[in-house]
Amino acid sequence: MYLFGHLLGLTTQRHIYDYFASHWREWFPALPSYQAFNRRLHQLTPAFELFIESNLCAAGRRENLATADRLIDSLPVMLAKGSRANRARVARQLADVSYCATKQVHYCGVKLHVIAARRLWKLPLPERVFLSSASQHDLAALREMDANLSG
């Protein structure tokens, strides 16, 4: 249901659930409540990770990206910002307080790092996506992820 909903252009879990509840109820007579649907979807997170990884690997093999240049970027994922940053208690095992110079704001959160293969006239193809604590420097996080990076 989730993948089909995205193919239909529905972008949130709530819209996907509401669509199936209103249009496909006869096909899914035992459709659970939205909360149960959401819980089951979150239990499938490891399966979605493997599904995405296998599709990205297959796309890389189809386009022969072994010799392509790599693009590296990171962005902050803000769980709390401003005066609430020091009091935030969300995801404390990874999230911490840092300063985003681009947005000129203190925040509590993590950094999302992406390593992607450059493709001519197309969007870059992500190869690795990973999280680090917000206060960790980008180069240190990348070296931790892949010690063989150069250039």
C-alpha positions in Angstrom: 0.0 0.0 0.0 2.8 2.4 0.9 4.8 2.0 -2.3 1.6 2.0 -4.5 0.5 5.2 -2.7 3.9 6.9 -3.6 3.5 5.8 -7.2 0.1 7.6 -7.2 1.8 10.7 -6.0 0.7 10.6 -2.4 3.5 12.0 -0.3 2.5 11.4 3.4 1.5 8.3 5.3 -1.7 9.9 6.3 -2.7 10.7 2.7 -1.9 7.1 1.7 -3.9 5.6 4.5 -6.9 7.9 3.8 -6.8 7.1 0.1 -7.0 3.3 0.7 -9.5 3.7 3.5 -11.9 5.7 1.2 -11.3 4.0 -2.2 -10.1 0.5 -1.6 -12.0 -0.5 1.6 -13.6 -3.5 -0.1 -10.2 -4.9 -1.0 -8.9 -4.4 2.5 -11.8 -5.2 4.8 -9.4 -5.7 7.8 -7.7 -2.4 7.3 -6.4 -1.4 10.7 -6.6 2.0 12.3 -4.2 4.7 11.1 -2.1 4.3 14.3 -1.7 0.5 13.7 -1.0 1.1 10.0 1.7 3.7 11.0 3.2 1.3 13.5 3.4 -1.6 11.0 5.0 0.7 8.5 7.7 1.8 10.9 8.4 -1.9 11.7 9.2 -2.3 8.0 12.0 0.3 8.1 14.8 -2.3 7.7 13.1 -3.9 4.7 12.7 -0.5 3.0 16.4 0.2 3.7 17.4 -3.0 1.9 15.0 -2.3 -0.9 16.4 1.1 -1.5 20.0 -0.1 -1.3 19.4 -2.9 -3.8 17.7 -0.5 -6.2 20.5 2.1 -6.0 23.1 -0.6 -6.5 21.3 -2.0 -9.5 21.0 1.6 -11.0 24.7 2.1 -10.5 25.5 -1.1 -12.3 23.2 -0.2 -15.2 24.9 3.1 -15.7 28.5 1.9 -15.0 29.3 4.5 -12.4 32.5 2.9 -11.2 34.7 5.7 -12.7 32.3 8.6 -12.1 33.1 11.6 -10.0 31.6 11.7 -6.5 29.7 14.6 -5.0 29.6 14.9 -1.2 27.2 17.1 0.8 25.7 17.4 4.2 22.7 19.2 5.7 21.4 19.7 9.2 18.4 17.8 10.4 17.0 20.1 13.1 15.0 18.4 15.9 14.9 21.6 18.0 16.3 25.1 17.3 16.8 28.4 18.9 16.2 28.6 22.6 14.7 25.1 22.7 18.0 23.5 21.4 19.6 23.2 24.8 16.5 21.7 26.4 15.8 19.1 23.7 15.7 15.5 24.8 15.0 13.8 21.4 17.4 11.1 20.2 20.1 12.0 22.7 22.2 9.0 21.8 23.1 10.7 18.4 21.7 14.2 18.4 23.5 17.1 20.1 23.7 20.9 19.9 25.5 22.7 17.1 25.5 25.9 15.1 24.4 26.1 11.4 26.3 29.0 9.9 24.2 28.9 6.7 20.9 29.3 8.5 22.5 31.3 11.4 20.8 29.3 14.1 21.7 27.1 17.0 20.0 23.7 16.8 19.8 20.3 18.4 19.9 17.6 15.8 22.0 15.5 13.5 23.7 15.9 10.1 22.7 14.0 7.1 25.6 13.2 4.8 25.3 12.0 1.2 27.9 10.6 -1.2 26.5 10.5 -4.8 27.8 9.6 -8.2 27.8 12.4 -10.7 25.8 11.7 -13.9 25.7 13.9 -17.0 22.4 15.7 -17.5 20.7 13.8 -14.7 20.4 14.1 -10.9 23.3 12.6 -9.0 22.7 9.0 -7.9 23.1 8.6 -4.1 25.5 5.8 -3.1 25.7 6.3 0.6 23.5 8.2 3.1 24.4 8.3 6.7 23.9 10.4 9.9 26.4 11.9 12.3 26.1 14.0 15.4 25.5 17.7 14.6 28.7 18.9 16.2 30.9 16.5 14.3 32.9 18.2 11.5 31.9 17.1 8.0 35.4 15.8 7.1 35.7 13.7 10.2 32.3 12.2 9.6 33.3 11.3 6.0 36.6 9.8 7.0 34.7 7.7 9.6 32.3 6.6 6.9 35.0 5.9 4.2 38.7 6.1 5.0 39.6 5.7 1.3 38.1 9.1 0.3 40.6 11.3 -1.5 40.7 14.5 -3.5 
